[in-house]
Amino acid sequence: MTAAAPTALALACSVAPAAWCAHWFAGRARRVLGASRGLAEFGRRVRPALLVTVTLFVGALLAFLWPARTALPAGPSPAAPAATPSSPTPPSRRSAG
């Protein structure tokens, strides 16, 4: 199994919470739109709902990602990168002139 399998599983499981969050935000924004008098007021009143929606979705995504990463075995690690010097040499400077 590849290392991307837990992430793919978590993303597949997060589709339902994403749809629910979008549905909740759309309903909330629709109610606010009917009561607002202008675009600035609408933006001011709907911004906290957007923050709550994004926070809920990120929380749901993390709630699905953590168990998926612990439940599924990690795939083989990629090959070690080539040996690099401990202190990289700075690029040479050419005189501009």
Secondary structure, DSSP 8 states (H G I E B T S, - for coil): --TTHHHHHHHHHTHHHHHHHHHHHHHHHHHHHHH-SSHHHHHHHHHHHHHHHHHHHHHHHHHHHHHHHHHS-------------SS----------
